[in-house]
Amino acid sequence: MIGKVYLVGAGVGNINYLTLRGDAILSQAEVLIYDALVDKSFLKLVPCTCLNINVGKRGGEVSTHQSEINKLLVNYCLQGKKVVRLKSGDPFIFGRANQEINALIAANCPYELVPGISSALAAPLLAGIPLTDREISRCFTVLTGHKPEFLNWQALAKIDTLVILMGTKSLEIIVNNLIMNGRASDEPIAIIKNSGSLQEKVWIGTLNTIMEQVSGLPLSPAIIVIGQVINLRSMSSSLNLPLAGKTILITRAKEQSSQFSLLLQQQGAKTIEMPALEIFPPSSWEQLDIAIETLYSFDWLILTSANGVKFFFRRLQELGKDIRALGNIKIAVVGKKTASYLKQYHLIPDFIPPNFIADSLIAHFPENLSHQKILFPRVETGGREVLIKALEKEDANVVEIPAYQSGCPEKIEPQAWEALQQKQINIVTFASSKTVKNFYTLLQKELNSNRKSDILSLLDNVSLASIGPQTSKTCYDLFGRVDIEAEEYTLEGLTNKLLNC
């Protein structure tokens, strides 16, 4: 069997800017051949069985020769493999995709091109620089600074806005050529290094001053922008958002963190997801299966998390039943997110306690709890013991059953650990007591130390943000402080609190 080669653009480097098509293809890859400029976070998108081959392709550093890359693509394709050639930016912008395609065509290997967001477009945008403006930039040109001697500088000097890739080594030549061909020496210039990453750095100057500003500094990989549009940077709405310039670490479970990331990113923050919680099925379905078969005997179903909702109704469906099996049972939920997740099953809860917290469930329960039979699907270990005791104190008949398990991951995501070590994190957010405990445990493992002073030192100048009182209590127990606590105990409430700090 002959396989297929996919030439995929990874985009500007941040995994958040990968296209949906690119993500889908990576999830099925059997062989991944990637450039050095592709962020390592992309590697987690491929199956664990995928063969990953780094071919370099970074200026001035050791790289695999293009002819060898062509052979790799052809050989693995002829072995029947799904091969992904992951290239930074867009495959057709200053890459060597044509050479790879010609090799594939010569070997009768099928291929597909998947566009990526070029740094020529994304880097200025992420730095708040518009490439066009109806008054001062009616056009822009993208060029490579790799061999400036072959460029028509007389023509380029007349273009409103220039975007130059691979030009930092030739920066002085570029500047001199523009000035000699009539570009004003006070023309604005921006150099954007590591766009879209936590290491992003932007230098703003003029053609006359920029060389002195960046003298002796390592600039690659970077995009150079030249033109009056740079003066519009201060007007960029993204730079004026409340959380602009903040890097926030999210410790929710992997499958739950994307919504929170989006909320924070919409307010200008850079986010790093560091799952401190893993969610998986219970050790046995037996108790839940028995409860589902006898749903008619219960008065209330209490759900305290989106995970509880998901695993309960997933198991209901696996047993060949639907929401009609609930009959007249009433539903109480804790948390806005839990209620929202329940709506996916076309159900509206009969009761949501004030402030969205379990502590107020008993005090405000709409019925006398005495002799009420309550089904409580919950996490297998470490759940809400206080809630169960409070229900039983009111003479309720509580049947608690394991619906899912939660555990601590084996290790910290590499990107998150690097950011913590390099003091790039401004805020760490916690949405549950378990994430606080697991975060602490993961830090102990990475530091190979049980000394609290080592952990606290790592978090110097990092704000700890909690979703509510119970989570805050655990923060105090382990870290001795909480810097930010949500007033409304939801992700939206925590976001709003961060905006006002």
C-alpha positions as CSV (number, residue, x, y, z in Angstrom):
1,M,0.0,0.0,0.0
2,I,1.1,3.5,-0.7
3,G,0.5,6.0,2.1
4,K,0.1,9.8,1.8
5,V,2.1,12.8,2.7
6,Y,0.5,15.9,4.2
7,L,2.5,19.1,4.0
8,V,1.0,21.0,7.0
9,G,1.7,24.6,8.0
10,A,2.2,24.9,11.8
11,G,1.5,28.6,11.8
12,V,3.2,31.2,13.8
13,G,4.5,28.7,16.4
14,N,1.9,28.8,19.1
15,I,-0.3,25.7,19.1
16,N,-3.4,27.8,19.5
17,Y,-3.0,29.1,15.9
18,L,-2.9,25.7,14.2
19,T,-5.8,25.2,11.8
20,L,-8.5,22.6,12.5
21,R,-7.5,20.7,9.4
22,G,-3.9,20.6,10.6
23,D,-5.0,19.4,14.0
24,A,-7.1,16.6,12.5
25,I,-4.3,15.3,10.3
26,L,-1.7,15.4,13.2
27,S,-4.0,13.2,15.3
28,Q,-3.7,10.4,12.7
29,A,0.0,10.8,11.8
30,E,2.2,7.7,11.7
31,V,5.4,9.6,10.9
32,L,6.0,13.2,11.8
33,I,8.8,15.1,10.1
34,Y,9.1,18.6,11.6
35,D,11.2,21.7,11.5
36,A,13.2,23.1,14.4
37,L,11.1,26.2,14.6
38,V,7.9,24.1,15.2
39,D,7.1,24.4,18.9
40,K,7.5,21.1,20.9
41,S,3.9,21.4,22.1
42,F,2.8,20.2,18.6
43,L,4.3,16.8,19.4
44,K,1.5,16.0,21.9
45,L,-1.0,16.2,19.1
46,V,0.2,13.1,17.4
47,P,-0.5,9.5,18.6
48,C,2.0,8.0,21.0
49,T,2.9,5.5,18.4
50,C,3.9,8.1,15.8
51,L,7.6,8.3,14.8
52,N,8.8,11.8,15.3
53,I,11.8,13.1,13.2
54,N,13.3,16.5,13.8
55,V,15.0,17.7,10.6
56,G,16.2,21.1,11.8
57,K,15.8,23.6,9.0
58,R,16.9,26.6,11.0
59,G,19.3,29.2,9.6
60,G,22.8,29.0,10.8
61,E,22.3,25.7,12.6
62,V,22.8,22.0,11.8
63,S,20.0,20.8,9.6
64,T,19.1,17.7,7.6
65,H,19.9,18.3,3.9
66,Q,16.8,18.9,1.8
67,S,17.6,15.8,-0.4
68,E,17.5,13.6,2.7
69,I,14.2,15.1,3.8
70,N,12.8,14.3,0.3
71,K,13.9,10.7,0.7
72,L,12.3,10.4,4.1
73,L,9.0,11.6,2.8
74,V,9.1,9.3,-0.2
75,N,10.3,6.2,1.7
76,Y,7.8,6.4,4.5
77,C,5.0,7.1,2.0
78,L,5.9,4.0,-0.1
79,Q,5.8,2.0,3.1
80,G,2.1,2.9,3.4
81,K,2.5,5.4,6.2
82,K,0.5,8.6,6.9
83,V,3.3,11.1,6.8
84,V,3.0,14.6,8.1
85,R,5.6,17.2,7.0
86,L,5.1,19.9,9.6
87,K,6.6,23.2,8.5
88,S,6.6,26.5,10.4
89,G,4.4,29.2,9.1
90,D,2.8,28.4,5.7
91,P,4.3,25.6,3.5
92,F,4.4,27.9,0.4
93,I,6.0,31.0,2.0
94,F,9.8,30.9,1.9
95,G,9.9,27.2,2.5
96,R,11.1,24.4,0.3
97,A,7.7,22.8,-0.2
98,N,8.1,22.8,-4.0
99,Q,11.2,20.6,-3.8
100,E,9.4,18.2,-1.6
101,I,6.4,18.1,-3.8
102,N,8.5,17.5,-6.9
103,A,10.2,14.5,-5.2
104,L,6.7,13.1,-4.2
105,I,5.4,13.5,-7.8
106,A,8.5,11.8,-9.2
107,A,7.8,8.8,-6.9
108,N,4.0,8.8,-7.6
109,C,3.3,9.5,-3.9
110,P,0.0,11.2,-3.2
111,Y,0.2,14.4,-1.1
112,E,-2.0,17.1,0.3
113,L,-1.2,20.7,1.2
114,V,-2.6,22.3,4.4
115,P,-2.1,26.0,4.8
116,G,-0.8,27.6,7.9
117,I,-0.8,31.2,9.2
118,S,2.4,32.8,8.1
119,S,4.4,34.8,10.7
120,A,4.5,37.5,8.0
121,L,0.9,38.1,8.8
122,A,0.5,36.9,12.4
123,A,3.6,38.4,14.0
124,P,2.7,42.1,13.3
125,L,-0.9,41.4,14.3
126,L,0.1,39.8,17.6
127,A,2.4,42.7,18.3
128,G,-0.5,45.1,17.6
129,I,0.8,46.4,14.3
130,P,-1.7,46.7,11.4
131,L,-0.1,46.1,8.0
132,T,-2.6,48.2,6.2
133,D,-4.3,51.5,6.8
134,R,-6.5,53.4,4.3
135,E,-4.4,56.6,4.8
136,I,-0.8,55.6,5.4
137,S,-0.5,52.0,4.1
138,R,-2.4,51.0,1.1
139,C,-0.1,48.1,0.4
140,F,2.5,45.9,2.0
141,T,5.2,43.6,0.6
142,V,6.6,40.4,2.1
143,L,10.2,39.6,1.3
144,T,13.1,37.6,2.5
145,G,16.2,39.3,3.8
146,H,18.3,36.1,3.2
147,K,20.1,37.5,0.1
148,P,19.5,41.3,0.1
149,E,21.9,41.9,-2.8
150,F,19.3,40.4,-5.2
151,L,16.5,42.7,-4.2
152,N,15.4,45.9,-6.0
153,W,15.8,48.4,-3.1
154,Q,14.9,51.4,-5.3
155,A,11.4,49.9,-5.7
156,L,11.1,48.6,-2.2
157,A,12.0,51.9,-0.6
158,K,8.8,53.4,-2.2
159,I,6.4,50.7,-0.8
160,D,4.3,51.8,2.2
161,T,5.0,48.8,4.5
162,L,7.6,46.1,4.3
163,V,7.5,42.8,6.1
164,I,10.9,41.0,6.1
165,L,11.5,37.4,7.0
166,M,14.9,35.9,7.7
167,G,16.4,39.4,7.7
168,T,18.0,39.9,11.1
169,K,21.5,38.9,10.0
170,S,21.3,41.4,7.2
171,L,19.6,44.1,9.2
172,E,22.3,46.7,8.8
173,I,22.4,46.1,5.0
174,I,18.6,46.4,4.8
175,V,18.6,49.7,6.7
176,N,21.4,51.2,4.7
177,N,19.9,50.2,1.4
178,L,16.5,51.8,2.3
179,I,18.1,55.0,3.4
180,M,20.3,55.2,0.4
181,N,17.2,54.8,-1.8
182,G,15.2,57.6,-0.3
183,R,13.5,56.1,2.8
184,A,13.6,58.6,5.7
185,S,16.1,57.8,8.4
186,D,13.3,58.4,11.0
187,E,11.0,55.8,9.4
188,P,9.6,53.5,12.1
189,I,10.9,49.9,12.3
190,A,9.8,47.0,14.5
191,I,11.6,43.7,15.2
192,I,9.4,41.0,16.5
193,K,11.2,38.0,18.0
194,N,9.6,34.6,18.9
195,S,6.1,35.8,17.9
196,G,3.2,34.1,19.6
197,S,5.4,32.5,22.3
198,L,6.1,33.4,25.9
199,Q,9.5,34.6,24.8
200,E,8.1,37.2,22.4
201,K,10.1,40.4,22.4
202,V,9.4,43.5,20.4
203,W,11.9,46.3,19.6
204,I,10.6,49.6,18.2
205,G,12.9,52.2,16.7
206,T,13.7,54.0,13.5
207,L,16.0,53.2,10.7
208,N,18.5,55.5,12.2
209,T,18.4,54.1,15.8
210,I,17.5,50.4,15.5
211,M,21.1,49.1,15.0
212,E,22.2,50.7,18.3
213,Q,19.1,49.4,20.1
214,V,19.7,45.7,19.2
215,S,23.5,45.7,19.0
216,G,24.9,42.4,20.3
217,L,21.5,40.9,20.9
218,P,20.4,37.5,19.5
219,L,17.4,38.4,17.3
220,S,16.6,35.2,15.3
221,P,13.9,34.0,14.7
222,A,12.3,37.4,14.1
223,I,10.1,39.4,11.7
224,I,11.0,42.9,10.7
225,V,8.3,45.5,9.9
226,I,9.1,48.9,8.4
227,G,6.6,51.6,7.8
228,Q,4.4,54.3,9.4
229,V,1.8,51.7,10.5
230,I,4.1,51.0,13.5
231,N,3.0,54.3,14.9
232,L,-0.6,52.9,15.1
233,R,0.6,50.2,17.5
234,S,-0.5,52.1,20.6
235,M,-4.0,52.1,19.2
236,S,-4.2,48.4,19.1
237,S,-7.2,47.1,21.1
238,S,-5.3,43.9,22.0
239,L,-2.6,45.9,23.8
240,N,-5.2,47.7,25.8
241,L,-7.1,44.7,27.1
242,P,-7.0,44.3,30.9
243,L,-4.8,41.1,31.0
244,A,-2.4,42.2,28.2
245,G,1.1,41.3,29.1
246,K,0.0,38.7,31.7
247,T,0.9,35.0,31.4
248,I,-1.5,32.8,33.3
249,L,-1.0,29.1,34.1
250,I,-4.2,27.0,34.1
251,T,-4.2,23.9,36.2
252,R,-7.6,22.4,35.3
253,A,-8.0,18.9,33.7
254,K,-6.9,18.8,30.1
255,E,-10.4,18.4,28.7
256,Q,-11.7,21.2,30.8
257,S,-9.1,23.9,30.4
258,S,-9.9,25.2,26.9
259,Q,-13.0,27.2,27.9
260,F,-11.1,29.0,30.7
261,S,-8.1,29.6,28.3
262,L,-10.5,31.3,25.9
263,L,-12.0,33.5,28.5
264,L,-8.6,34.7,29.6
265,Q,-7.2,35.1,26.0
266,Q,-10.2,37.3,25.1
267,Q,-9.0,39.7,27.8
268,G,-5.5,39.8,26.4
269,A,-3.7,37.2,28.5
270,K,-1.3,34.6,27.3
271,T,-2.3,31.2,28.7
272,I,-0.4,28.0,29.4
273,E,-2.3,24.8,30.2
274,M,-0.8,22.7,32.8
275,P,-3.2,19.9,33.7
276,A,-3.0,19.1,37.4
277,L,-5.9,16.7,37.2
278,E,-6.7,13.6,35.1
279,I,-10.2,12.3,34.7
280,F,-11.1,8.7,33.9
281,P,-13.8,6.1,34.5
282,P,-14.3,4.5,37.9
283,S,-12.6,1.3,38.8
284,S,-15.9,-0.5,38.5
285,W,-19.3,0.4,36.9
286,E,-21.2,-2.0,39.1
287,Q,-22.6,0.4,41.7
288,L,-23.6,3.0,39.1
289,D,-25.2,0.4,36.9
290,I,-27.3,-0.8,39.9
291,A,-28.4,2.7,40.7
292,I,-29.4,3.4,37.1
293,E,-31.5,0.3,37.0
294,T,-33.3,1.5,40.2
295,L,-33.6,5.2,39.3
296,Y,-37.4,5.0,40.0
297,S,-36.7,4.6,43.7
298,F,-34.9,7.9,44.1
299,D,-36.3,11.3,45.0
300,W,-33.3,13.5,44.0
301,L,-30.3,13.3,41.9
302,I,-27.4,15.6,43.0
303,L,-24.7,16.5,40.6
304,T,-21.8,18.6,41.8
305,S,-19.5,18.7,38.7
306,A,-19.5,18.6,34.9
307,N,-17.6,15.3,35.2
308,G,-20.4,13.8,37.3
309,V,-22.9,14.9,34.7
310,K,-20.8,13.5,31.8
311,F,-20.0,10.1,33.2
312,F,-23.5,9.6,34.7
313,F,-25.3,10.3,31.4
314,R,-22.7,8.5,29.3
315,R,-23.2,5.4,31.3
316,L,-27.0,5.8,31.1
317,Q,-26.7,5.8,27.3
318,E,-24.3,2.8,27.3
319,L,-26.9,0.8,29.2
320,G,-29.4,1.6,26.4
321,K,-31.4,4.2,28.3
322,D,-32.1,7.9,27.9
323,I,-33.3,10.8,30.1
324,R,-36.8,9.2,30.2
325,A,-35.3,6.7,32.7
326,L,-35.2,9.6,35.2
327,G,-38.9,9.6,35.5
328,N,-40.0,11.9,38.3
329,I,-36.6,12.2,40.0
330,K,-35.6,15.8,40.7
331,I,-32.2,17.2,39.9
332,A,-30.1,19.5,42.1
333,V,-26.7,20.8,40.7
334,V,-23.9,22.7,42.2
335,G,-22.2,25.3,39.9
336,K,-23.2,27.2,36.8
337,K,-20.9,25.1,34.7
338,T,-22.6,21.9,36.0
339,A,-26.0,23.4,35.1
340,S,-24.7,24.4,31.7
341,Y,-23.4,20.9,31.0
342,L,-26.7,19.4,32.1
343,K,-28.5,21.5,29.4
344,Q,-26.6,19.5,26.8
345,Y,-28.9,16.6,27.7
346,H,-32.0,18.9,27.5
347,L,-32.5,19.0,31.2
348,I,-33.0,22.0,33.5
349,P,-32.1,21.5,37.2
350,D,-34.9,21.8,39.8
351,F,-32.5,23.5,42.2
352,I,-29.2,25.4,42.1
353,P,-27.9,26.7,45.5
354,P,-27.0,30.4,45.8
355,N,-23.4,31.4,45.1
356,F,-23.0,28.1,43.1
357,I,-21.4,26.4,46.0
358,A,-22.1,23.1,47.8
359,D,-22.0,24.7,51.3
360,S,-25.3,26.5,50.6
361,L,-27.1,23.5,49.2
362,I,-28.3,22.2,52.5
363,A,-29.3,25.6,53.9
364,H,-31.4,26.4,50.9
365,F,-32.7,23.0,49.8
366,P,-36.3,23.5,48.6
367,E,-37.7,20.5,50.4
368,N,-37.4,18.9,53.8
369,L,-34.5,16.4,53.5
370,S,-35.8,14.0,56.1
371,H,-36.2,10.5,54.5
372,Q,-35.5,11.8,51.0
373,K,-33.6,9.2,49.0
374,I,-30.8,10.9,47.2
375,L,-28.5,9.6,44.4
376,F,-25.1,11.2,44.5
377,P,-22.8,10.1,41.6
378,R,-19.4,11.5,42.5
379,V,-15.6,11.1,42.2
380,E,-14.4,7.8,43.5
381,T,-12.1,9.2,46.1
382,G,-11.5,12.5,47.7
383,G,-15.0,13.9,47.0
384,R,-17.3,16.1,49.0
385,E,-17.4,14.3,52.4
386,V,-18.7,17.4,54.2
387,L,-21.7,17.5,51.9
388,I,-22.6,13.9,52.5
389,K,-22.3,14.3,56.3
390,A,-24.5,17.4,56.1
391,L,-27.2,15.5,54.1
392,E,-27.2,12.6,56.5
393,K,-27.4,14.9,59.4
394,E,-30.7,16.1,58.0
395,D,-31.9,12.4,57.9
396,A,-31.6,12.1,54.1
397,N,-30.9,8.7,52.7
398,V,-27.8,9.3,50.6
399,V,-26.6,6.7,48.1
400,E,-23.1,7.8,47.0
401,I,-21.7,5.9,44.1
402,P,-18.4,6.3,42.1
403,A,-19.0,7.8,38.7
404,Y,-15.5,8.7,37.7
405,Q,-12.0,8.9,39.1
406,S,-9.6,11.8,39.2
407,G,-5.8,11.6,39.7
408,C,-2.6,13.5,39.5
409,P,-0.7,13.4,36.2
410,E,2.8,11.8,36.1
411,K,4.6,15.0,35.3
412,I,4.3,18.7,34.4
413,E,3.9,19.7,30.8
414,P,7.4,20.7,29.5
415,Q,6.2,24.1,28.3
416,A,4.7,24.9,31.7
417,W,7.7,23.7,33.6
418,E,10.1,25.8,31.5
419,A,7.9,28.9,32.0
420,L,7.9,28.3,35.8
421,Q,11.6,27.9,35.9
422,Q,12.2,31.0,33.8
423,K,9.9,33.1,36.0
424,Q,7.6,33.8,33.0
425,I,4.3,33.1,34.9
426,N,2.4,35.9,36.4
427,I,-0.6,34.1,37.8
428,V,-1.5,30.4,38.6
429,T,-5.2,29.7,38.7
430,F,-6.9,26.9,40.7
431,A,-10.5,25.7,40.2
432,S,-10.5,23.1,42.9
433,S,-8.7,21.9,46.0
434,K,-7.5,18.8,44.1
435,T,-5.7,20.9,41.5
436,V,-3.9,22.8,44.3
437,K,-2.8,19.5,46.0
438,N,-1.7,18.0,42.7
439,F,0.1,21.1,41.6
440,Y,2.1,21.0,44.8
441,T,2.9,17.3,44.3
442,L,4.0,17.9,40.7
443,L,6.3,20.7,41.8
444,Q,7.8,18.4,44.5
445,K,8.5,15.7,41.8
446,E,10.1,18.2,39.3
447,L,12.2,19.8,42.0
448,N,13.0,16.4,43.6
449,S,12.5,18.1,46.9
450,N,10.0,17.9,49.8
451,R,11.2,21.2,51.2
452,K,8.4,23.8,51.2
453,S,10.9,26.6,50.9
454,D,12.1,25.3,47.5
455,I,8.5,25.3,46.2
456,L,7.7,28.7,47.6
457,S,10.9,30.1,46.0
458,L,9.8,28.8,42.6
459,L,6.5,30.8,43.0
460,D,8.1,34.1,44.1
461,N,6.3,37.0,42.4
462,V,3.6,34.6,41.1
463,S,0.0,35.4,42.2
464,L,-2.1,32.4,43.3
465,A,-5.8,32.8,42.2
466,S,-8.6,30.6,43.6
467,I,-12.1,30.0,42.5
468,G,-13.6,29.9,46.0
469,P,-13.2,29.5,49.7
470,Q,-12.5,25.7,49.8
471,T,-9.9,26.0,47.2
472,S,-8.4,29.0,49.0
473,K,-8.2,27.0,52.2
474,T,-6.1,24.4,50.5
475,C,-3.9,27.1,49.0
476,Y,-3.3,28.5,52.5
477,D,-2.5,25.1,53.9
478,L,0.1,24.3,51.2
479,F,1.4,27.7,50.1
480,G,0.6,29.9,53.0
481,R,-1.3,32.4,50.9
482,V,-3.9,33.2,48.3
483,D,-3.6,36.5,46.4
484,I,-6.9,36.4,44.4
485,E,-10.2,34.8,45.2
486,A,-13.3,34.9,43.0
487,E,-16.4,36.6,44.5
488,E,-18.6,34.5,42.3
489,Y,-17.4,30.9,42.5
490,T,-17.3,30.2,38.7
491,L,-14.7,30.5,35.9
492,E,-16.4,33.6,34.8
493,G,-16.3,34.9,38.4
494,L,-12.6,34.1,38.6
495,T,-12.0,35.8,35.3
496,N,-13.8,39.0,36.4
497,K,-11.7,39.0,39.6
498,L,-8.5,38.8,37.6
499,L,-9.6,41.7,35.5
500,N,-10.0,43.9,38.6
501,C,-6.7,43.1,40.2
